[in-house]
Amino acid sequence: MDEAAATADRGGLRPELSLFDSVTIVAGSMIGSGIFIVSADIVRHVGSPAALLAVWVVAGVMTIVGALAYGELAAMMPHAGGQYVFLREAYGGLWAFLYGWTLLLVIQTGTIAAVAVAFARFGAVLWPALGGPMWLGWQGVGLDAERAGAIAVIVLLTAVNLRGLDMGRAVQNLFTSAKVLSLGLIILLGCVIAPNRAAVEINFLRGFFASDGSSAGLAAAFGAAMVGALFSADAWATVTFAAAEVRNPRRDLPRALAAGTGIVIALYVLTNVAYLCELPAAGGHVLPAGAVKGQVFALGIAGAPRDRVAASAMQMVWGRAGAVITAVLVMVSTFGCANGLILTGARVLFAMAHDGVFFAAAARLNRARVPAAALLMQAAWAAALTLSGTYSELLDYVIFAQLLFYVVTVAAVFVMRLRLPDAPRPYRAWGYPWLPAAYIVATLLLMGDLLVVKPRYTWPGLLIALSGLPVYMLRRRAQPAAAAGQRPTMRAG
């Protein structure tokens, strides 16, 4: 690794993130609102408690294997921009730009908008005014109290991160710790302190493997169900975006990726066990006569109102107060998730601007040594997606493209091993070549399944990513050297 190039690539960013800070970025960016909601949709796809847990386990294994592969690239290239840099070094400027373009257009900003809206939506449980009608708008585009609350969250967290990395990481550490404890509380209550005996009997003793479909149909449904679990566990790679600000990136980035993903996946699987200890997977079951929580129980996980599985499970423990307690837990979770995404996403725009393929202002740092213009641009587009109300649809559409970028990036481990076999590798991907290859094969199979099962969510995602092609060509024509990614960061030996 060329140390001089690494120092130059830092571009004035301060390396202030410890290993603990890096782990909280990984875990905090992963844990949003998905774990509290998507299990309902997963059960509707696969039916049985065993399949529900299997979906989360398989998605978790894929996530951890992908993170272990990214660890090798992050330790080799600890530069601002992370995955963008990996793609640039392995394949050239085009692939890197298409990733950065899709990240800006939908992946990062759309997720920021979605989790900010989730914060406001659950906040309406505490402040009903947030659930009021549209103030000004047409055809779903406009402003209401919920969207105003979401934009306020985006503005507040952007302002916090504009004040410097210390402020951003302090918020991240606090809220990640709180949300990990929140999931721990759900697990403890559901599995140990107050399990529902009727649900335990139905899910684990009588109907653990219950299924009403053919094996082929279940396989296709399993793939479709994986989408919710994978994207509830997404955003783990965002810590690589801030690699230039990690104190000891060659050691700490692989550790943070492994530890952060491992902790979150363990929490996710156990949280679903807790759900199954409180509610039957499918609806239609009845509690003994006189049970006051019979209606919630009868709906089960699959029929949880508005898919709020965690709220239904906590109602089985605390009654009506459970919905309020769950709303607070989700607000804590989404607030911390939004902060991690805002903190890290601006670093990709910073790297793109340094390569000359994005607005030059995004490469400038303010007095606090953070990319202020990049943070403001990211906030403005996330707010625009919030007002448009299209962020959920766009995130659905970009699923296929996001999986494609994961495959291509993990494949970059093989590319860099062939191109630069003697380059220093402080960490080598565990299980290479078999585990990274297995990840690629599994993800390609999932992508093939989605092409069949959810075609309306696959081709639009590719079109969104490919929409960056004409933009890249125009930038390359104007600045050929810059657009081609002229700043090498690797050399042999």
N, C-alpha and C positions, 0 to 999 in steps of 0.2 A: 504494500500500500504506500502511495506517495504521501508522506505526512504533510509536505508543503501544500499539496493540492487539497488535502483534508482541511487544513487551516484556512485556506482561501475560500473553500466552499462554505465554511461556517458563516462567512459574510458579515461578521460582527455580532452574530448571535452568541449569547452567553451560555456556556455549559454549566447549568445550575441544577439539573435534574438528577436526583439520587436514584438508586435502585428501587427504593420504596415508591418514589414519585412515579417512576416508569411503570411499575406494577399497577399503581392506582389509575394511570392513564389507560392501560390495557383493560383492566377490569371495569373501570368506571365508564369507558366508552362502549363496552359490550352490554352492560346491564342498563337497559332502558325500560320501555313499557312492555316489550314482547313477552317476557317470561310471565307476566301477570295476565296475559290475554290469549296467546296463540294456541295454548293447549286445547282450547275448545275446538278450533278448526282442525287441529291434528286428529283429535278423536273422531270428528265427523268424517275424516278421510279413512282412518284405519280401524276404528271400532273398538278394539280391545285394549285393556290396560297394558298388557305385555307389549303390544305394538306401539302404544304411546311412549313407553319408556325406551323401547328400541330405537324409535325415531330420534329421541334426545341423545341416546348413547352414540348412535352412528354419527349424528351431526357433531357431537362433541369430539369424537375420535378424529373425524375429518378436520375439525378446527384446530385441534392440538397438533396434528401431523403437519398441517399447512403452516402453523406458527413456528414449528421446529425448523422447517425448510427456510422460512423467511429469516430466521435467526442467523443462518449462515451468510445470507446476503447483507443483512443489517450490520453484522460484525465486519464484513469486508468493506462496506461502503457506508460509514456512519455520517451521512450528509443530510442536510435539510432537504425534505422532499421524499425521503424514504423510498416507497414503492415506485414512485415516478423515476427516481434515479436508477433503481434496479433495472427497470425496463429500458431506460435510455442506454445504459452500459451494455446490456445484453443484446438489444435489438436495434438500437438507433433512435433517433428523435421522433419518428412517426408514432411508434407504439407508445412511447412515453407521453407524447402530446395527446393522443386519443384517450389515454387513461386520465390524464390531468383534466382534459376537457369534460369527460363524462363525470369525473369527480366533482368539478365545479358546477356543472349543469344540473346534476341530479343527485349523485351518490351522497356527497357530504352535505350539501345545502338542503337537499330534500329530506335527509334524515334529521338534520337540525330542525327544520320546519315541523316535521312529524312529531318529534319528541317534545318540542315546545308546545304544540297544540295538545298533545297528550297531557302535559302538565296543566294547561288551562282547563282541559275537559274534566280531569279528575278534581281540579280545584273547584269546579262548580258544585261538588258535593259539599264543600265547606262554605263557598260563596255562590249561592244560586244565581246571582246576577251575571256570572260568567257564562251561563247557559241561555242567555236571552236571545231574542230574534236579531236578524240582520239589520244593521243600522243603515248601511248604504251599499247597494250592490245590484248585480244583474246576472242571471244564469250561473249562480254559484260563485261568482267573482265579486269580492267586496269586503266590507269590514263589519264585524260584529264583536261582541264583548270577548268571546272565546279567542278570536284571532288577534284582537288587541292585546289580550293577556299573553298570547304566544309571542307576539312581536316585542312586548315589553321584556320578556325573558331573554330573547335574542339580543336586544339592545343592552340590557343590564350585564349579561355575561360578556358581551363584546367590550363594554366599557371596563369591566374588571380586567380582562386580558390586555387591554391597551395600557394598563398601568404597570405592566411588567410580568415576567414569568413567575416571580414570587407570588403575586396575587393569584394568578391562574392556577398554579399548583397547590396553593393553600386551599382554594375552593375545591379542587379536585380531590385532594386527600381527605378533606372533611366529609364530602358527600359520598365518596366511594366507600369510606369506612362505614358511614351510616347505612348505605344501601346493602352492604354485605351483612351487617348486623340485622337489617330488616328481613332479608331472606333467611338468615339464621333463625329469626324469631318464628317465621312461618313454618320452617322445618321442625323446630322444637315443639311448637304447639301441635302441629298436625301429626307428627310421628311419635312423640313421646308423651306430652302432657295431656292432650285432649283429643286423641283419635276417636273417630266415630266407628263404633263396633259394627254397625250395619254396613257401612261403606267398605270396611276392611274385609268383611265376610264376602260381600258381593264381588269386589275387585280382585282379591287375592286368594280366596278359597273356592269360589264357585265359577267365576267367569274371567279368570286371568287371561286365558288364550281365546276367549269368545270371538268368533268371526262369522260373518254371514255372506262372504264373497268368495270367488274363485281365487286360486293362488296367483294367476296372471293379473287379475283385477286388483288384488291386494298389493302386488309388486308395483303396479303403476300408481296406485293410491299412496303407497309408501313414499315413492319419489316426490309426488306432489306435496305430501305432508312435510317432507324434509325442508321445503322452502321456508316455512315459518320458523322452524328450529334453527336453521343455518343463519337466518338473518336476525334472529334474536341473539345469536352468538357472534354477529358480525362486528366490524369496526376494531377488531383486535390489532390490525396492522397499522392503525393510526399512530401508534407510538413511534413507528419508524419515520413518520413525517418530521418529528421533532428530534431526530437522531443527533443533529449538530448541537443540541442543547443538553445532551446527557453527559454527565461528568466522565464516565468511563464506558463509552458506548460499546467497545469491542467485547467487554465482559458483561455489561449489564443489560444490553438489548436482548441477547438470546435468553438470558435468565428471566427478564421481565415478560417476554413473549410466552415462555414455557409456564412460568408461575401464574401469570395473570389468566391465561386461557384455562389452565388446569383448575384453578380455584373456581372460576366462574362455571365451568362445565360441571364440576362436582356439585356446586350449589343448585344449578338448574335441574340436574337429575333428581337430587334429593327434594327439591321444591315440588316436583311432579309426583314424587312418592307421597309427599304431604297432601297434595290435592286428592290423590287416590285414597288416602286415609280419612278424608272428610266427605267426599262425594263419589257416587258411582260414576263410572266413565260414561255410560249411556243413560238417557233419561228413562222415565217410566217406572222407577222403583218407588215404593212407598215405605215410609217409616212407620213404626208401630203407632197405633191409634193414640191421639193426644199429643203427638210431637209438634211443637210450635214451629219447627223449621222444616216441616214436611214439604212445603212448596219448593224451596230451594233445593232440597234433596231430590225431589221428583224430577227436576230439570236436569240434574247431573252436570258433569263437566261439559258435555257436548251442547247442552241447552242453556248454559249460563247466560243471564241477561247481558246483551251487548258484549258477549264473550269475556266478561270480567270474572274469570275463573277464581282468581285470588280473592276477590271480594266475596264471592259465593262461599268459598272455603272458610273464610274468616267469619262469615255470618253463622256458619255451623258451630263456631266456637263462641262468638260474642253476641250473636243475634244482630239486631239492627246496627249496633255500634261497630260491627265488623266492617261495614261498607265505609264508614268514616275513617277507621284506622287504616284500611287498605288504601284509601284515597291519599292519605298522608304519605304512606310508604311509596306509592307510585310517584307522587310529586317530588319526593326526595330523590328517587331513582332517576327520573327524567331530567331534573335540574342538573344533577351531576353528569349525566350522559351528554346533555347539550354542551356543558362546559368543556368536556374532553374533546368533543368534535370541533368546537369553535377554536380551542387552543391549537389543535394540531392541523386542522384543514388549511389554515392560512399559510402554513409553512410550505405546502405544495405550490401555492400561487407564488410564493417567494422564490422557490427554486425555478419555476417556469419563467418568471420574469428575469432571473439571472441568465437563463438560456436564451433570452430574447424572443420567446414565443408567447409572452403575455405582457400586459401593460407594465412599462418600466417602473411606474410608481410602486408597484407591489414589491419591488426589491429593496425599497427604502425602509430603514428602521427609524423609530422615533427615539426620544430621549431615554425611554425605558428599555431600549434595545430589542423591541419586538416589531414585526412587520405591520405597521399601523394601517397602511392603505389596503393591504391584503385582507386584514381583519374587517375593515369597513366594507370592502367589496363583497366579501363572503356574507356579511350580515345583511347587506342590501338585497342580494339575490335570494337569500333564505327568507327574508321578509316578503319579497315579491311572490315567492312560491306559496307562502302562507296565505296571502291575500287571494291568490288565484284558486286556492283550494285543490290544486292538482298534484300536490306532493305525493299523496298516497298512490295515485294512479301511476305517476312517474316512477316511484320506487318499485311498484309491481313490474312495470315495463323494463326496468333496468336490471332485473334479477339475472337474466341470461348473460348480459354483458359483464356484470360483476363477476359471475362465475368464470367467464372466459378470461378475465384479467387475472383471477386467482390461478387458473391453470397455466397461463403464459408465464406468470411470475415464478411459480414453483418450478416450471420447466427451465427458467433462467439459472437455477442451480446447476443443472446439467450443462447448459450452454457455457457458463463461466468456468466450470471444471474443465471443459474441453478447450476453451479459448485461452484461459490463463491457469494452467494446471499448477504452476509454481507460485502463484500469488499467495501471500500470507492469508491464512484463514484461522483467525483466533478461535472460531467455533465451527465445527463441521456438522452438517445436518445429521441428526441421529437417525440411524437406520438406512442411510444412503447406500445404494440407490433404490432399495425396495420400497421403503415407506413413501418417499416422494413420488415414485412411479405409481404406487397404489393410490395415492391421493389424486394424481392426474387421471388415472383410469376411472376411479369412482366418480369424480366430478364430471368427466365426459359422459359417463353413463347417466348421471342425473340430468345433465343438459339434454341428452337424447330423449329421456323420459319427458322432460318439460316441453320439448318440441311437439310431442304427441299429445300430452295431457293438457297443456296450457299454451297452445300456439299463440293466442292473442297477447300473451305476456312475454314472448320470446323475440319474435321478429321486431317489434317496436323498440326493444332494448338495443338490438344491433343497430337499428337506424339512428337511435340517439347517439350511440358511440361513433358511428360512421359520419354523423353530421359534422364532426370535427375535421374531416378530411379536407373540404374546401378551405376551411379556415387555416389549417396547417399549410396548405399549398400557397395560399396568399401570403402568409407570413414568411414562408421559405423563399418565395420569389422576391420579397422585399429585403430579407436578410438571410441569404442562403446559408452562410456559415453558422449563424446563431440558431436558425431553425433546425439545422441538422444536429444540434447538440454538440457544440464544438469544444466543450470543456471536459476532456477525459478525466476520470478520477482513478483509473486503474492502470497499472502497468505490470508486466510480467517480472516477478522477482523484486 
